[in-house]
């Protein structure tokens, strides 16, 4: 089979996997709902129990949409960071944006009482996380104007992450048990707390971030060959750096705001896609990571709900169990290639 045919087949399988896991998400839960009933609710068949309609549309469908949006946005963020830093182990958290979100939530929950400006509790947490993420992003962008060296920018992002994490630890040591429990629960990560209004805002932000990435496709391919070579091809290095940072900040910040700090998805998915498609072309990788991120987001959430039992697992535990073996495999494969040379 030719390369084009293989890619079409792979994309078709990924789309099918998204549909399969979405259906599994709609079926799984503490209340058993038959597949036939789920289908009848989705197509609007009359006579379906209204309680099941509420469960499917207002609980499970919102969870499906959130998992798909979060998985795709983190996967794209991870690809952007790995391309930007030419580092296979870079992820969405390397710029300190995730830590900034955690600091925003910590200031609100651990020191501020849990609500702000008359918003509901959930929206207050989301806005605090977004504010913390973009505060760090603005700092990173200002530093990026001064530092031409991406390694120095990476170190700055990591140090910013360590500083914000230290502040969070200080706040944790000075708060009440109730507030600490709320913050720890947020840190577990979840796709289950969003409403349809949240998803609308979430989807708009993700779409904005993806549009920026689409506009960067040509520049990203040139960037892989080095900044100097990219400049010879007419790519504005300064503009590209800023747009990559903004896109990553939007995608990572809004996902962390609504779902908490989700581990490993952004780091693992780009490597899986490169292995599947055997390509470094971002015109192939971007749609590949979007679909694969959706599959893993939905799949990890389905596993976290442990459909074979009545209990559930923290989402971050499941994403780490899935993502950590991928990173280990990457390390061994890199060492094997070096040994073969």
C-alpha positions in Angstrom: 0.0 0.0 0.0 1.3 3.5 -0.9 2.1 6.1 1.7 -1.0 8.1 0.9 -3.3 5.1 1.2 -1.7 4.1 4.5 -2.3 7.6 5.9 -5.9 7.6 4.8 -6.4 4.3 6.5 -4.8 5.5 9.7 -6.9 8.6 9.8 -10.0 6.5 9.2 -9.1 4.2 12.1 -8.4 7.1 14.4 -11.8 8.7 13.5 -13.5 5.3 14.1 -11.6 5.0 17.5 -12.9 8.4 18.5 -16.5 7.3 17.8 -16.0 4.0 19.6 -14.6 5.5 22.8 -17.3 8.3 22.7 -20.0 5.6 22.7 -18.2 3.7 25.5 -18.2 7.0 27.5 -21.9 7.4 27.0 -22.6 3.9 28.1 -20.3 3.7 31.1 -21.3 5.1 34.4 -22.9 4.3 37.8 -26.3 4.2 36.0 -26.4 1.5 33.3 -28.0 2.7 30.1 -28.3 0.3 27.2 -26.7 1.2 23.9 -30.1 1.2 22.1 -31.3 3.8 24.6 -28.3 5.9 24.1 -28.8 5.8 20.3 -32.5 6.7 20.7 -31.7 9.7 22.9 -29.0 10.9 20.4 -31.4 10.7 17.4 -34.3 12.2 19.4 -36.6 9.3 19.5 -39.9 10.0 21.4 -40.8 8.0 24.5 -37.3 7.8 26.1 -37.2 8.2 29.9 -36.4 11.9 30.6 -34.0 10.9 33.4 -31.8 9.1 30.9 -31.9 12.0 28.6 -30.6 14.3 31.3 -27.8 11.8 32.3 -26.7 11.4 28.7 -26.9 15.1 27.5 -26.0 17.0 30.7 -23.5 14.6 32.2 -22.0 12.1 29.8 -22.1 14.1 26.6 -20.4 17.1 28.2 -17.7 14.7 29.5 -17.2 13.3 26.1 -16.8 16.8 24.6 -14.5 17.9 27.3 -12.2 14.8 27.0 -12.0 15.3 23.2 -11.2 19.0 23.5 -8.7 18.5 26.3 -6.9 15.6 24.6 -6.6 17.3 21.3 -5.4 20.7 22.7 -2.8 19.1 25.0 -1.5 16.9 22.2 -1.1 19.9 19.9 0.6 21.8 22.6 3.0 19.0 23.2 3.9 18.8 19.5 4.4 22.6 19.4 6.8 22.5 22.3 8.8 19.5 21.0 9.2 21.3 17.6 10.0 24.6 19.2 12.7 23.3 21.5 13.8 20.4 19.2 13.4 18.2 22.3 11.4 15.0 22.2 10.8 15.1 25.9 9.3 18.6 25.9 5.6 18.9 26.9 2.9 21.6 27.5 4.2 22.2 31.0 7.8 23.1 30.2 7.0 26.8 29.9 5.5 26.9 33.5 2.0 27.6 32.1 0.5 24.6 33.9 2.2 25.7 37.2 0.8 29.2 36.6 -2.7 27.8 36.5 -2.1 25.8 39.7 -0.9 29.0 41.4 -4.0 30.9 40.3 -6.3 28.2 41.7 -4.2 27.9 44.8 -4.4 31.7 45.5 -8.2 31.5 45.0 -8.9 28.3 46.9 -6.2 28.2 49.6 -6.0 32.0 50.3 -9.0 33.6 48.7 -12.0 31.7 49.9 -13.0 29.9 46.7 -15.1 32.4 44.8 -14.4 35.7 43.0 -16.4 38.6 41.6 -19.8 37.0 42.2 -19.1 34.0 39.9 -20.0 30.5 40.8 -17.4 28.3 42.5 -16.6 26.4 39.3 -16.3 29.4 37.1 -14.2 31.2 39.7 -11.7 28.3 39.6 -11.6 28.3 35.8 -11.0 32.1 35.7 -8.3 31.9 38.4 -6.5 29.1 36.5 -6.7 31.1 33.2 -5.4 34.2 34.9 -2.5 32.3 36.4 -1.6 30.6 33.1 -1.6 33.9 31.1 0.4 35.7 33.8 3.2 33.2 33.3 2.7 33.3 29.5 3.1 37.1 29.4 6.3 36.7 31.4 7.6 34.0 29.0 6.7 36.2 26.0 8.5 39.2 27.5 11.6 37.1 28.2 11.3 35.6 24.6 11.8 39.2 23.3 15.1 39.4 25.1 16.4 35.9 24.7 17.1 34.6 21.3 18.3 31.3 22.7 15.5 28.7 23.0 17.5 26.7 25.6 17.6 29.7 27.8 13.9 30.2 27.3 13.3 26.6 28.3 15.3 27.0 31.5 13.4 30.2 32.3 10.1 28.3 31.8 11.3 25.5 34.1 12.5 27.9 36.8 9.2 29.8 36.6 7.4 26.4 37.1 9.6 25.6 40.1 8.9 29.1 41.7 5.2 28.9 41.3 5.2 25.3 42.6 7.1 26.5 45.7 4.5 29.2 46.3 1.7 26.7 46.0 3.5 24.5 48.6 3.7 27.5 50.9 0.0 28.2 50.5 -0.8 24.5 51.1 1.1 24.6 54.4 -0.9 27.6 55.6 -4.5 26.7 54.7 -7.4 24.8 56.2 -8.0 21.1 55.7 -11.2 21.7 53.7 -9.5 24.1 51.3 -6.5 21.8 50.9 -8.9 18.9 50.1 -10.6 21.0 47.3 -7.2 22.0 45.8 -5.9 18.4 45.9 -9.1 17.2 44.2 -8.7 19.8 41.4 -5.1 18.5 41.0 -6.3 15.0 40.3 -7.7 16.2 37.0 -11.2 15.5 35.7 -13.3 15.9 32.6 -16.6 15.7 34.5 -17.1 19.2 35.9 -17.9 21.2 32.8 -21.3 22.4 31.7 -22.4 23.2 28.1 -21.7 26.9 28.7 -18.1 26.0 29.8 -17.7 23.8 26.8 -18.8 26.6 24.5 -16.0 28.9 25.9 -13.6 26.0 25.9 -14.3 25.1 22.3 -13.8 28.7 21.1 -10.4 29.0 22.9 -9.3 25.6 21.4 -10.4 26.6 18.0 -8.5 29.9 18.3 -5.4 28.1 19.3 -5.8 25.6 16.4 -6.3 28.4 13.9 -3.0 29.9 15.0 -1.3 26.5 14.6 -2.7 26.1 11.1 -1.3 29.5 10.2 2.1 28.3 11.4 2.2 25.0 9.4 4.8 26.2 6.9 6.9 27.9 9.5 6.8 24.8 11.8 8.2 22.6 9.0 11.0 25.1 8.3 11.7 25.6 12.1 12.6 21.9 12.4 15.6 22.6 10.2 16.9 25.4 12.4 16.1 29.0 12.9 18.9 30.2 10.5 17.5 28.0 7.7 14.0 29.1 8.5 15.0 32.7 8.0 16.6 31.9 4.6 13.1 30.6 3.6 11.5 33.9 4.5 10.1 32.8 7.9 10.0 35.5 10.5 11.6 33.8 13.5 10.5 36.4 16.0 6.9 36.3 14.9 6.9 32.5 14.8 8.3 32.2 18.3 5.6 34.5 19.7 2.7 32.8 17.8 3.9 29.4 19.0 4.0 30.6 22.6 0.6 32.2 22.3 -1.0 29.1 20.8 0.6 26.9 23.4 -0.5 29.2 26.2 -4.1 29.3 25.0 -4.4 25.6 24.5 -2.7 24.6 27.7 -4.1 27.3 29.9 -7.8 26.8 29.1 -7.5 23.0 29.3 -5.8 23.2 32.7 -8.5 25.7 33.8 -11.4 23.4 33.1 -9.8 20.0 33.6 -6.9 20.5 36.1 -3.3 19.7 35.3 -3.5 16.6 33.0 -0.3 14.7 32.9 1.6 13.0 30.0 -1.0 13.3 27.2 0.8 16.2 25.6 4.1 14.5 26.0 3.2 11.1 24.7 0.8 11.7 21.8 3.2 13.4 19.4 5.6 10.4 19.6 2.8 8.0 19.0 1.7 9.9 15.9 5.3 10.2 14.5 5.6 6.4 15.0 2.2 5.7 13.3 2.6 8.0 10.3 6.4 7.9 9.9 6.4 11.6 9.0 7.8 14.9 10.3 5.5 17.0 8.1 3.3 19.1 10.4 0.5 19.0 7.7 0.2 15.3 8.7 1.2 15.5 12.3 -1.3 18.2 13.3 -4.5 16.4 12.3 -2.8 13.2 13.6 -2.2 14.5 17.1 -5.6 16.1 17.2 -7.3 12.7 16.5 -4.9 10.7 18.6 -5.3 13.2 21.5 -9.1 12.8 21.3 -8.7 9.0 21.4 -6.4 8.9 24.4 -8.4 11.6 26.2 -11.6 9.6 25.8 -9.9 6.3 26.4 -8.1 7.4 29.6 -11.3 8.9 31.0 -13.2 5.7 30.2 -10.6 3.7 32.0 -10.6 6.1 35.0 -14.3 5.5 35.4 -13.5 1.7 35.8 -16.7 0.6 34.0 -16.3 -2.9 35.3 -16.8 -1.7 38.9 -18.6 1.0 40.9 -15.4 2.9 41.8 -13.2 5.3 39.8 -9.6 6.4 39.6 -8.0 9.9 39.5 -7.7 10.8 35.8 -4.0 11.9 36.3 -3.2 8.4 37.6 -4.6 6.8 34.4 -2.9 9.3 32.0 0.4 8.7 33.8 0.0 4.9 33.6 -0.6 5.2 29.8 1.9 8.0 29.1 4.9 6.9 31.2 5.5 3.6 29.2 5.5 5.7 26.0 8.2 8.0 27.3 10.3 5.0 28.5 9.9 3.4 25.1 11.1 6.6 23.5 14.2 6.7 25.6 15.1 3.0 24.8 14.4 3.5 21.1 16.7 6.6 21.0 19.5 4.7 22.7 19.0 1.7 20.3 19.3 4.0 17.3 22.5 5.6 18.7 24.0 2.2 19.4 23.3 1.1 15.8 25.2 4.1 14.3 
